[in-house]
Amino acid sequence: MLADLPNDWWDSFERALLLRDANTVWVLAGVLSLGIASGVVGAFLVLRRRALTADAISHATLPGIAVAFMVMLALGFAGKSLIGLLVGAYIAGLASIAAIVLIRRTTHLKDDAAIGITLSVFFGLGICLLSFVQQMPTGNAAGLESFIFGKAATMLSGDAWLIGIASLIVICIVALFFKELGAICFDESWAAARGWPVLGLDFLLTGLVAVMTVLAIQSVGLVLAIALLIIPASTAMLWSQRLLPVVVLSGVIGGFSSWLGAMISASIPRMPTGPVIVLVCAVLFFVSLMLGRRGIVQLWFLRLRMNRRIDRQHLLRACWEILEQDESGVIDIRELGSWRSWSDPRMKRILRRCVARKLIVREGDRLRLTDAGRVRARQVVRNHRLWEAYLIHHADIAPTHVDRDADVIEHVLDGDLIRSLEVALGSAAGAVPASPHAIGGREPA
């Protein structure tokens, strides 16, 4: 494929970057505004868990486009008028929403089944109508098949102005109802309790999704329209958990992906703009999936840190329990290894980290807890035994089986929960309770 690229590919990219071609300027302006608005609306759509609804709307627009073309021809207008075709697509999209709601409320079928039925029926009807249009005397000139996969390269100045103005209106509506839309995304019951029209806000969001889906048909086509709504928002959520940053970042990612995809498409002959835009979105998503704040690499590091903290706490608890039976203050490494049943390499790694943190002092095969290590070990043992006592007295777990159950939860106990356990068990603050089960073969006192 690389061999098919022209030798002056970079020159073509530079010409597109410098906006030397008027058609490229309008294409870039149109897809940029579309990408920003789609990303902003898509953030609420993903948070609302309505991604499949957008997919149904995008596929349902095809019969609306075909019917609008035939109606405009019958009335004596130009059949391929973009405004007329988009109006037909929007009406069909609203009809698909009504069909989904009707199926969901009048039958026992769930959302996924209602969406699947609506999507397939509307799309099948659209294909049949499109075939009928193509057999009409003027059907071949319509170019309606371009709405399936998009054809941003044919975007004119009027089309770009239409998309830009509509996108700006959508963004303004989102900014005006930002708090309300965020509320129904996170807690619909709370929004209803505040007296907000939840159903009306839901319809508003769905209407905005329908508008952006219809506008995206011109650039990426109805098959890929959902990508501009879903992928940038999903990418943004890998970098932040707050609503405003997610919405802003989603708009930025959508706009940048659309701009870069259009630039690449303008630089390579016969390269369709819509699929390239979607591929750029996908690349940004997979990069974020690996490197984002909630990505795979970050989660791996968090899990590694958690496992190391758990190992460190288990080691300190074992040291404390050994010293409870031997007050010499010295711990033999061999005894510690048998106490925790760790392999020698694992034991060495954990000891090395504890020594580096100045929790333990190693003298050959003997260990001593530092002052900081003793304080930390006391806290770990106390949390563990408070949770053991709670499980025994309030969860009816036998003392002989409580140790492993306490191991699971003790590492995530915070200060508030510890204080609640102290109140529930009547334990003195700072006191280390006695173990309710045998430790190292010795029965509890």
C-alpha positions as CSV (number, residue, x, y, z in Angstrom):
1,M,0.0,0.0,0.0
2,L,2.8,2.4,0.8
3,A,4.2,1.8,-2.8
4,D,1.0,3.3,-4.1
5,L,1.5,6.6,-2.4
6,P,2.8,9.5,-4.6
7,N,6.4,10.5,-4.3
8,D,5.4,14.0,-3.2
9,W,3.1,12.8,-0.5
10,W,4.6,15.2,2.1
11,D,4.2,18.1,-0.4
12,S,0.5,17.3,-0.7
13,F,0.2,17.1,3.0
14,E,2.0,20.5,3.4
15,R,-0.3,22.1,0.8
16,A,-3.3,20.8,2.7
17,L,-1.8,22.0,6.0
18,L,-1.2,25.5,4.5
19,L,-4.8,25.6,3.2
20,R,-3.8,26.4,-0.3
21,D,-6.9,24.6,-1.8
22,A,-10.3,26.3,-1.3
23,N,-12.1,22.9,-1.3
24,T,-9.8,21.6,1.4
25,V,-10.5,24.7,3.5
26,W,-14.3,24.0,3.5
27,V,-13.8,20.3,4.1
28,L,-11.5,20.9,7.1
29,A,-13.9,23.6,8.5
30,G,-16.9,21.3,8.2
31,V,-15.3,18.2,9.7
32,L,-13.6,20.1,12.4
33,S,-16.8,21.7,13.7
34,L,-18.6,18.4,13.3
35,G,-15.9,16.5,15.3
36,I,-16.0,19.0,18.2
37,A,-19.8,19.0,18.5
38,S,-20.0,15.2,18.1
39,G,-17.4,14.7,20.9
40,V,-19.3,17.1,23.2
41,V,-22.7,15.4,22.7
42,G,-21.1,11.9,22.6
43,A,-19.7,12.4,26.2
44,F,-23.2,12.6,27.6
45,L,-24.4,9.8,25.3
46,V,-21.8,7.4,26.6
47,L,-22.4,8.5,30.2
48,R,-26.1,7.9,29.7
49,R,-25.3,4.4,28.3
50,R,-27.2,5.1,25.1
51,A,-24.4,4.3,22.5
52,L,-26.6,1.7,20.7
53,T,-29.4,4.2,20.4
54,A,-27.1,6.4,18.3
55,D,-26.2,3.3,16.1
56,A,-29.9,2.7,15.5
57,I,-30.5,6.4,14.6
58,S,-27.6,6.4,12.2
59,H,-28.8,3.3,10.3
60,A,-32.4,4.5,10.4
61,T,-31.6,7.7,8.5
62,L,-31.2,5.8,5.2
63,P,-34.9,5.5,4.4
64,G,-35.4,9.1,5.4
65,I,-32.8,10.2,2.8
66,A,-34.4,8.1,0.1
67,V,-37.9,9.3,0.8
68,A,-36.8,12.9,1.0
69,F,-35.1,12.6,-2.4
70,M,-38.2,11.2,-4.0
71,V,-40.5,13.8,-2.3
72,M,-38.3,16.7,-3.5
73,L,-38.3,15.3,-7.1
74,A,-42.1,15.0,-7.0
75,L,-42.4,18.6,-5.8
76,G,-40.1,19.8,-8.6
77,F,-37.1,20.6,-6.4
78,A,-33.5,19.5,-6.7
79,G,-33.5,15.9,-5.4
80,K,-29.9,16.1,-4.0
81,S,-30.4,19.2,-2.0
82,L,-28.4,18.6,1.2
83,I,-30.8,20.5,3.5
84,G,-33.8,18.5,2.2
85,L,-31.9,15.2,2.5
86,L,-30.8,16.0,6.1
87,V,-34.3,17.0,7.1
88,G,-35.6,13.6,5.8
89,A,-32.8,11.8,7.6
90,Y,-33.6,13.7,10.9
91,I,-37.3,12.8,10.6
92,A,-36.4,9.1,10.0
93,G,-34.1,9.2,13.0
94,L,-36.9,10.6,15.3
95,A,-39.1,7.8,13.9
96,S,-36.6,5.2,14.9
97,I,-36.4,6.6,18.4
98,A,-40.2,6.5,18.7
99,A,-40.1,2.8,17.4
100,I,-37.6,1.9,20.1
101,V,-39.6,3.5,22.9
102,L,-42.8,1.9,21.6
103,I,-41.3,-1.6,21.5
104,R,-39.7,-1.1,24.9
105,R,-42.9,0.1,26.6
106,T,-45.5,-2.2,25.0
107,T,-43.6,-5.5,25.1
108,H,-41.4,-7.4,27.5
109,L,-38.4,-6.9,25.2
110,K,-35.3,-5.1,26.6
111,D,-33.5,-2.2,25.1
112,D,-31.0,-4.2,23.1
113,A,-33.7,-6.2,21.4
114,A,-35.7,-3.1,20.6
115,I,-32.7,-1.4,19.2
116,G,-31.7,-4.4,17.1
117,I,-35.2,-4.7,15.6
118,T,-35.4,-1.0,14.8
119,L,-31.9,-0.8,13.3
120,S,-32.3,-3.8,11.0
121,V,-35.8,-3.0,9.9
122,F,-35.1,0.7,9.1
123,F,-31.8,-0.1,7.4
124,G,-33.3,-2.9,5.3
125,L,-36.1,-0.5,4.3
126,G,-33.5,2.1,3.4
127,I,-31.6,-0.3,1.2
128,C,-34.8,-1.3,-0.7
129,L,-35.8,2.4,-1.2
130,L,-32.2,3.2,-2.3
131,S,-32.4,0.5,-4.9
132,F,-35.7,1.8,-6.1
133,V,-34.3,5.3,-6.3
134,Q,-31.3,4.1,-8.4
135,Q,-33.8,2.7,-11.0
136,M,-35.4,6.1,-11.4
137,P,-34.4,8.2,-14.5
138,T,-32.7,10.8,-12.2
139,G,-31.6,8.4,-9.5
140,N,-28.2,7.7,-10.9
141,A,-27.3,11.3,-10.6
142,A,-28.4,11.6,-7.0
143,G,-25.3,10.0,-5.5
144,L,-27.3,8.8,-2.5
145,E,-25.0,5.8,-2.0
146,S,-22.4,8.3,-0.8
147,F,-24.5,8.8,2.4
148,I,-23.8,5.2,3.4
149,F,-20.0,5.6,3.7
150,G,-19.7,9.4,3.5
151,K,-18.0,11.7,1.0
152,A,-16.6,14.7,2.7
153,A,-14.4,15.6,-0.3
154,T,-17.6,16.8,-2.1
155,M,-18.4,19.2,0.7
156,L,-19.1,22.7,-0.6
157,S,-19.0,26.1,1.2
158,G,-22.7,26.0,1.8
159,D,-22.5,22.5,3.3
160,A,-19.6,23.6,5.6
161,W,-21.6,26.6,6.8
162,L,-24.7,24.5,7.5
163,I,-22.7,22.0,9.5
164,G,-20.7,24.7,11.3
165,I,-23.8,26.7,12.3
166,A,-25.7,23.6,13.4
167,S,-22.7,22.3,15.4
168,L,-22.4,25.7,17.1
169,I,-26.1,25.7,18.1
170,V,-25.7,22.1,19.5
171,I,-22.7,23.2,21.6
172,C,-24.6,26.2,22.9
173,I,-27.6,24.0,23.9
174,V,-25.2,21.6,25.7
175,A,-23.6,24.5,27.5
176,L,-27.0,25.9,28.5
177,F,-28.2,22.6,29.9
178,F,-24.9,21.3,31.1
179,K,-25.8,20.8,34.7
180,E,-29.1,19.2,33.9
181,L,-27.7,16.8,31.3
182,G,-25.0,15.8,33.7
183,A,-27.5,15.1,36.4
184,I,-29.6,12.7,34.4
185,C,-26.4,10.9,33.3
186,F,-25.2,10.2,36.8
187,D,-28.3,10.1,39.0
188,E,-31.7,10.3,37.2
189,S,-33.6,9.8,40.5
190,W,-31.9,12.8,42.1
191,A,-32.7,15.0,39.1
192,A,-36.3,14.0,39.3
193,A,-36.4,14.7,43.0
194,R,-35.1,18.2,42.3
195,G,-38.1,18.7,40.0
196,W,-36.2,18.7,36.7
197,P,-38.1,17.3,33.7
198,V,-36.0,14.1,33.3
199,L,-38.1,12.8,30.3
200,G,-37.8,16.2,28.5
201,L,-34.0,16.3,29.1
202,D,-33.7,12.7,27.9
203,F,-35.5,13.7,24.7
204,L,-33.3,16.8,24.4
205,L,-30.2,14.6,24.5
206,T,-31.6,12.1,22.1
207,G,-32.6,15.0,19.7
208,L,-29.0,16.4,19.9
209,V,-27.7,12.9,19.1
210,A,-30.0,12.7,16.1
211,V,-28.8,16.1,14.9
212,M,-25.2,15.2,15.1
213,T,-25.8,11.8,13.5
214,V,-27.5,13.4,10.6
215,L,-24.8,16.0,10.2
216,A,-22.1,13.3,10.3
217,I,-23.7,11.5,7.4
218,Q,-22.1,14.0,4.9
219,S,-18.6,13.3,6.2
220,V,-18.3,9.8,7.5
221,G,-21.6,8.2,6.4
222,L,-24.4,6.7,8.3
223,V,-22.4,3.4,8.9
224,L,-19.6,5.3,10.7
225,A,-21.5,8.2,12.1
226,I,-21.7,6.5,15.5
227,A,-17.8,6.5,15.7
228,L,-17.6,10.3,16.0
229,L,-20.1,10.2,18.9
230,I,-18.7,7.2,20.8
231,I,-14.9,6.9,20.3
232,P,-13.8,10.4,21.3
233,A,-16.0,10.3,24.4
234,S,-14.6,6.8,25.3
235,T,-11.1,8.0,24.8
236,A,-11.6,11.1,27.1
237,M,-12.9,8.9,29.9
238,L,-9.6,7.0,29.9
239,W,-7.9,10.3,31.0
240,S,-10.4,11.8,33.5
241,Q,-13.3,11.0,35.7
242,R,-14.8,14.5,36.0
243,L,-17.6,15.6,33.8
244,L,-16.3,18.9,32.5
245,P,-12.8,17.7,31.6
246,V,-14.4,14.7,29.9
247,V,-16.7,16.8,27.8
248,V,-14.0,19.3,26.8
249,L,-11.5,16.6,26.1
250,S,-14.0,14.6,24.1
251,G,-14.7,17.7,21.9
252,V,-10.9,18.3,21.5
253,I,-10.3,14.7,20.5
254,G,-13.2,14.6,18.1
255,G,-12.1,17.9,16.5
256,F,-8.5,16.9,16.2
257,S,-9.3,13.4,14.8
258,S,-11.6,14.9,12.2
259,W,-9.0,17.6,11.2
260,L,-6.1,15.1,11.0
261,G,-8.2,12.5,9.1
262,A,-9.3,15.1,6.6
263,M,-5.7,16.3,6.2
264,I,-4.4,12.7,5.5
265,S,-7.3,12.1,3.1
266,A,-6.6,15.3,1.2
267,S,-2.9,14.3,0.9
268,I,-3.5,10.8,-0.5
269,P,-5.4,10.3,-3.8
270,R,-8.6,8.3,-3.7
271,M,-8.4,8.0,0.1
272,P,-11.9,8.4,1.6
273,T,-12.2,11.0,4.4
274,G,-14.7,9.3,6.7
275,P,-12.9,6.0,7.2
276,V,-9.6,7.8,7.8
277,I,-11.2,10.0,10.4
278,V,-12.6,7.0,12.2
279,L,-9.2,5.3,12.0
280,V,-7.5,8.3,13.6
281,C,-10.1,8.2,16.4
282,A,-9.3,4.5,16.8
283,V,-5.6,5.1,17.0
284,L,-6.1,7.8,19.7
285,F,-8.4,5.4,21.6
286,F,-5.9,2.5,21.6
287,V,-3.0,4.9,22.7
288,S,-5.2,6.1,25.5
289,L,-6.2,2.6,26.4
290,M,-2.6,1.8,27.0
291,L,-1.2,5.0,28.4
292,G,-4.3,6.9,29.8
293,R,-4.8,7.6,33.5
294,R,-7.2,4.7,33.5
295,G,-5.4,2.7,30.9
296,I,-3.9,-0.7,30.9
297,V,-0.3,0.5,31.9
298,Q,-1.6,2.7,34.7
299,L,-3.8,-0.1,36.0
300,W,-0.9,-2.5,35.9
301,F,1.2,-0.1,37.9
302,L,-1.6,0.4,40.5
303,R,-2.0,-3.3,40.8
304,L,1.7,-3.8,41.2
305,R,1.8,-1.1,44.0
306,M,-1.2,-2.7,45.7
307,N,0.4,-6.2,45.7
308,R,3.7,-4.8,47.0
309,R,1.8,-2.9,49.8
310,I,0.0,-6.1,50.7
311,D,3.2,-8.1,50.8
312,R,4.8,-5.4,53.0
313,Q,1.8,-5.4,55.4
314,H,1.9,-9.2,55.6
315,L,5.6,-9.2,56.4
316,L,5.2,-6.5,59.1
317,R,2.2,-8.4,60.6
318,A,4.3,-11.6,60.7
319,C,7.1,-9.8,62.4
320,W,4.8,-8.4,65.1
321,E,3.2,-11.8,65.7
322,I,6.6,-13.4,66.1
323,L,7.7,-10.8,68.5
324,E,4.5,-11.3,70.5
325,Q,5.8,-14.8,71.3
326,D,9.5,-13.9,71.5
327,E,10.2,-10.5,73.2
328,S,13.9,-10.5,72.3
329,G,13.2,-8.1,69.6
330,V,15.1,-10.2,67.0
331,I,13.5,-12.1,64.2
332,D,15.1,-15.0,62.4
333,I,14.7,-14.9,58.7
334,R,14.2,-18.7,58.5
335,E,11.4,-18.5,61.0
336,L,9.8,-15.6,59.1
337,G,9.9,-17.6,55.9
338,S,8.1,-20.6,57.4
339,W,5.6,-18.2,59.0
340,R,4.4,-16.8,55.7
341,S,5.3,-19.8,53.5
342,W,7.0,-17.6,51.0
343,S,9.7,-18.7,48.5
344,D,13.2,-17.5,49.1
345,P,13.3,-15.1,46.1
346,R,10.0,-13.6,47.1
347,M,11.1,-13.2,50.7
348,K,14.3,-11.4,49.6
349,R,12.4,-9.0,47.3
350,I,10.0,-8.1,50.1
351,L,12.7,-7.7,52.7
352,R,14.8,-5.5,50.3
353,R,11.8,-3.1,49.8
354,C,11.1,-3.0,53.6
355,V,14.8,-2.2,54.3
356,A,14.8,0.5,51.6
357,R,11.7,2.1,53.3
358,K,13.6,1.9,56.7
359,L,10.9,-0.3,58.2
360,I,13.3,-3.2,59.0
361,V,17.0,-3.4,59.8
362,R,18.7,-6.5,58.6
363,E,21.8,-7.9,60.4
364,G,22.8,-11.1,58.5
365,D,20.0,-13.6,59.0
366,R,18.4,-11.5,61.8
367,L,15.9,-8.7,61.5
368,R,14.8,-5.9,63.7
369,L,11.8,-3.6,63.3
370,T,12.7,0.1,63.3
371,D,10.6,2.6,65.2
372,A,8.7,3.4,62.0
373,G,8.3,-0.3,61.2
374,R,7.0,-1.0,64.7
375,V,4.4,1.8,64.4
376,R,3.3,0.5,61.0
377,A,3.3,-3.1,62.1
378,R,1.1,-2.2,65.1
379,Q,-1.4,-0.5,62.9
380,V,-1.5,-3.4,60.5
381,V,-2.1,-6.0,63.2
382,R,-4.7,-3.8,64.9
383,N,-6.7,-3.4,61.8
384,H,-6.5,-7.1,61.0
385,R,-7.7,-8.1,64.5
386,L,-10.5,-5.5,64.6
387,W,-11.8,-6.9,61.4
388,E,-11.5,-10.5,62.7
389,A,-13.4,-9.6,65.8
390,Y,-16.1,-7.9,63.8
391,L,-16.5,-11.0,61.5
392,I,-16.7,-13.3,64.6
393,H,-19.3,-11.2,66.5
394,H,-21.4,-9.8,63.7
395,A,-21.0,-12.2,60.7
396,D,-20.9,-15.5,62.7
397,I,-17.7,-16.7,61.2
398,A,-15.8,-19.3,63.2
399,P,-12.5,-18.1,64.8
400,T,-10.6,-20.9,63.1
401,H,-11.7,-19.6,59.7
402,V,-11.6,-15.8,60.2
403,D,-7.9,-15.2,59.5
404,R,-8.1,-15.7,55.7
405,D,-11.4,-13.7,55.5
406,A,-9.7,-10.8,57.3
407,D,-6.7,-11.0,54.9
408,V,-9.0,-10.0,52.0
409,I,-10.3,-6.7,53.4
410,E,-7.8,-5.5,55.9
411,H,-5.7,-3.7,53.3
412,V,-8.4,-1.3,52.2
413,L,-9.7,-0.3,55.7
414,D,-9.7,3.5,56.0
415,G,-9.7,5.6,59.2
416,D,-13.4,6.2,59.3
417,L,-14.1,2.4,59.0
418,I,-11.6,1.7,61.7
419,R,-13.3,4.2,64.1
420,S,-16.6,2.5,63.3
421,L,-15.2,-0.9,64.2
422,E,-13.8,0.5,67.5
423,V,-17.3,1.8,68.4
424,A,-19.0,-1.4,67.3
425,L,-16.6,-3.6,69.3
426,G,-16.0,-1.3,72.2
427,S,-12.3,-1.4,71.6
428,A,-10.0,1.3,73.1
429,A,-8.4,3.6,70.6
430,G,-4.9,2.5,69.8
431,A,-5.1,-0.8,71.7
432,V,-4.1,-4.0,69.8
433,P,-6.7,-6.7,70.5
434,A,-5.6,-10.2,71.2
435,S,-5.8,-12.6,68.4
436,P,-9.0,-14.7,68.5
437,H,-7.3,-17.8,67.0
438,A,-4.1,-19.7,67.4
439,I,-0.9,-18.1,66.0
440,G,2.1,-20.2,65.3
441,G,0.6,-23.1,67.1
442,R,0.0,-21.1,70.3
443,E,-3.6,-20.6,71.5
444,P,-4.8,-17.0,72.1
445,A,-4.5,-15.7,75.6
